[in-house]
């Protein structure tokens, strides 16, 4: 079945995100904190095209009147205020969105912020970042007070001049925020039966699970995932492109590069050993792919991060 082509706007960096929202450049290259009351009067091009962001977003929104479209379903804010988006996921908003009374905050951070920390490995375990969750998290007044307090500490650190400890402190604060979110999430959803996974969610789980494995694995192919989902490779790529703006191979490359970055920054493996562990038979192919996607060779990326 042929899916109609769509236009997608890709936000690859935190600066892309603030520019898209009509806000000043971020104080930190990998993280920003947005006051939604200040941002609500900005024009919203998100109404025109779906947005693909290669960033994590956590938001607490009050007086939000409208619906988000998340993946290819609606994301329900009618009862909840706390929402989450992971890198590579797609969202857009209703034409009738009313933000005239919107308030709250939005934390936006790049996955590279977490690469050298255990939190980077744990992110896949936070179920509220999954496409399977189609409703915002409802929190009590006391829970909201806790989150606002945590956000105040993050804001205080974010507004300080960057020094050698800034990233350590920010990552620790984000982990604390997500730990509380995990507690609230399980309180709300633990007793509910999980909805049946659609193909997009199933692909997301399969892809994350494949690259979470340790040791040397062969490079996964489009055919591998298509077979696991019981669809043809052409259908899978067409379906993913229509829903996310990227085909199967592009999703694989994105996940592969995220794992490559983690190995480069958290292990002492040589560049060649890293390539072999990722499944490349020839390291030069790994070098070529890495540079084409990041603008840096693996060696240069490792040096720049250190």
N, C-alpha and C positions, 0 to 999 in steps of 0.2 A: 504494500500500500504506500503510495507516494504522499509525503507530508509537505505542505506548502512551505516555501522558504520565508524566513522572517529576517528583519533587521535586528541586530543586537548591538548594544553599546557596552564595550568592555572597560571596566575600571580596574586597572592592573596595580595601581599604587595608591597609597593614602593621599598623596597630592592630587591624583586623578579624582578621588572621591570628594575632597574639599572643593576642588575647582568645579566639579559637576554640581555641587550644592550651592555654588556661588559664595563660598566662604573663604576666609583668608587661608594662606598656606599653613600646614600643620607645624607646630613647634618641634615635633619629633618626626624624623623621616619614616618611621614604621608604625606610628600610632597617632591617633587624634581622638579628642573627646569633644563632642558637639552638644551644645545647649540647644535643645529643640525649640524652645521659646524664641530664641534669637534667629533660628534658621527657618521658622515657619513662613516668613514673608518672602523667602527667596522663590524665584520661579522654579517649577518642577518639571524638567524635561523627561523625568521618569514616566510621565503620563503618555509620552509619545512612542517610546520604544522600550522593549524589555532590557533590563540591565543584567550583565554578567560581571560580577565582581570577584577578583582573585584575592579577597580579603575576608577576615572574620568580622562580623558585626554583632554586637549585643545592644539591645535598646530597651529602654523603659519609657513607654509612651502613655501620656494621660490625655483624655479628651480627643482621641483619634476617631474620626468619623469617616469611614470608608473601608475598603477591602484591598488587601494586597493579593496579587496573583503570584504564587510561589511554585516554580516548576510549571506545571500545567493545571494546577488546582488553586482554589482560593485558600488564603491563609486567614483564619478567622480571628479578628480582634474584638469581637462583640463583647466578650467576657474577660479577656485577658489583657495584660499590659506589657509583659516581658516577652521579647522575641529574639530569634537567633538566625543568622545566615552564615554558611560556611563558604570557603573559596570554591569557585566554579559553579555555584548555584545561581539561579535566575529568579528575578522578581520584577514585577511592574505594579502599577497602582491603578485604581479605578479612575475613570474620567471625572467622576462626581466626588472625588476626594475633597473633604473639607478639613483644612488644618488651621482654621482661624483661631481655635482655642487650644491648639496643640502645645503641650509642654512635656518636659522630661529630658532624658539624655540619651546619647548614642555613643558607644565606644567602638571605634574602628581600628583594627590592627592587622598588619601584614603577617602571614605565616613565618616569614624570615625572622621576625622578632623572637620566635620561640625555638629556633632550630637547634641551638646549643644547650637546650634545657630539657629535662624530663617531661615537662608539660607538652612539648612538641609531639612526643610519642603518645601522650594521653588524649590528645584532642579527639581522635577517632572514637574514643569511648564515651564521649558526652552525647547521649542520644538526642538531646534537644537541638543539635545542629543538623539532624538528618531531614531529608525530604519526607520521611514518614510522619513527621509531626506537622499537622496542618492547622493547629490552633495555638494561639499565644498562651503563655503561662499566666494564670490568674494568681496574684499574690495578695496577701493580707496587708493591712496598714502597717503592722509591725514588721513584716518581711520587707515591705517597701522602704521602711525607715532604715533597716539594716543595709539594704543595697545602696541607698542614697549616701549612707555613711561611708561605705566602701568606695563609692565613686568620688566622694570628697577627698579621700586620701590619694586616689589615683590622680585626680585633678591637681592636687598640691605637688605631687612628684612630677607630673607632666609639665607644669609651669615653671619648674626649676631649670636652671641651665644644665645641659647634658654634661655628665661627668662619667668617670670609669664605672660608677655603681648604678647609673640610671637604669640600664637594661635589667640588671639583676632585681632591682626593686620593683620595676614595673611588671616584670614577669611574675614575681611572687604575688603582687597585688591582683593581677589578672587571675592567677590560679585560685586565690582565695575567693574572688568573685564567682568563678565558675563552680567552686565547691559548694557555695551557698545555693547557686542556681540549680545544681544537681540535686541538692536536698529538697528544694521546693518543687522541682520537676517530678521527682519520685513521689512526693506527697500528693501531687495532683494526678499523676498518670499510673501509678503503680497498680492500682486495683482495676484498671481498665484493660480489656482485651485489645492487644495491638491490632491495628487494621491490617488487612491483607496488603502485602507489598505490591506496588505496581512495578512495571519493568524498569522505570527510571530509578526507583529506590533500590531495586534488586541489583541493578548494575552498579550503583554507588557502593553498596555493601560488598559486592564481589571485588571491585577494584581496590577498595581500601583494605580488604582482607588479604588480597594477593600481595600487596606491597608492605603489609605489616609483618610478613614472615621473615624470619632470620635466615642467614646462610645464602649460598649461591642458588639462584633460580633462573630458569630460562626466561628470556624476554617474552612477555605475554603477547599474544597476537589478537587481532580483531576476531578471528575465527574462534579462539579459545572462549572469549566472553559470549559470542553469539551462540555457540554450542551450549554453554552453561545456561543460557536464558531460553534455549529452544526456539531461536529465531535465526533468520539468515543474516550473514554479515552485512549485506547491503541494507536490509531492513533496520538493523540495529544502528548503523551509522546514520541513516536517514532520520530515524526516530530521535536520536540524540541531537542531531543538528537542528531539527525543528523545535526541540524543547529547550536546548541550552546554547545553541549557536556554535557548537563544536561537535565534530564527528568522533567516532570511537578512538581512532588513532591519536587524535589531539588530546582526548581525556587520558589515554595511556601515557603519552609523553609528559603531560603535566604531573601525573602521579609519580612517574619514573624520576623526573627531575627533582621533585620534592624529596624523594628518598635519597637521591644522589647528594643533594645539599646536606642532608642530615649525616650521611656517611662521611662526607668531606670535613664536616665541622666537629663531629663527635667521635671519630676513630682516627687511628694512626695509619690506616691503610694508604698505600701509595695510590697514585692516580690509576695506574694499570690494574692494581688489585681491586680498586673500587669499580672499575669498568667490568672486570670479570665477575665480581659479586652481583652486579646488576644484570648479568646475563649477556654482556657484549662479548662476542668472540674476538673482536679486534678493537683495542682501546682507541684507535684513531676515530672510529665511528662514534664512540661515546664523546670524545673531545669535540667532534664536529657538531653533534646534536646539542651538547651543552652550550657551546658558544653561540650557536644559531638562535637558541631560545633565551639566553641570559645576557648575551653580549660579552661574556667573559669566558676564558678557558677554565676548566676545573681548578687548575693550579692557581690562576689569578683570583678566582672566587675564594679559595681557601686563604690566600694571602690577605685579601681585602677584609675578610671577616676577622682575621687575627690582628 
